[in-house]
Amino acid sequence: MIPLGLLCSGEQGEILAIRINKQRPSDQSCSVQAKSGCRVEEMGLRVGKFVEMLINGGGLVLVMVDESRIAVDRVIAMKIMVRRKQ
């Protein structure tokens, strides 16, 4: 298990965990403290999804999830744990 931010361009992985502080019950809407975690899930980055790293350089990473390209800040990408797809 490695952070999403460490995948190289062209590599694929499965999201295993999102380690952004979520301090809310699952039946309530996003609170201010959990906004980053909620936003990541709203963009389509959820546990169990497969991602492909398109561009990994600088402050942002660009990943493909389903048929969508998503730009993620490196700080957030380092909190998303993935397993490399062989």
FENJO-V566814 format. One record per residue. RES is the residue in one small letter. D_CENTER is the distance of its C-alpha to the mean C-alpha in whole Angstrom. Layout:
[[RES	D_CENTER] [RES	D_CENTER]]
This chain:
[[m	13] [i	12] [p	9] [l	7] [g	9] [l	12] [l	12] [c	15] [s	15] [g	16] [e	14] [q	12] [g	11] [e	10] [i	7] [l	10] [a	9] [i	7] [r	9] [i	10] [n	13] [k	14] [q	18] [r	19] [p	21] [s	19] [d	22] [q	21] [s	20] [c	17] [s	19] [v	19] [q	18] [a	15] [k	14] [s	11] [g	9] [c	11] [r	10] [v	6] [e	8] [e	11] [m	9] [g	8] [l	5] [r	7] [v	9] [g	11] [k	9] [f	10] [v	8] [e	11] [m	11] [l	13] [i	14] [n	13] [g	16] [g	17] [g	15] [l	12] [v	10] [l	10] [v	9] [m	10] [v	10] [d	13] [e	15] [s	13] [r	12] [i	9] [a	10] [v	7] [d	10] [r	10] [v	10] [i	7] [a	6] [m	8] [k	7] [i	5] [m	8] [v	9] [r	12] [r	14] [k	15] [q	19]]
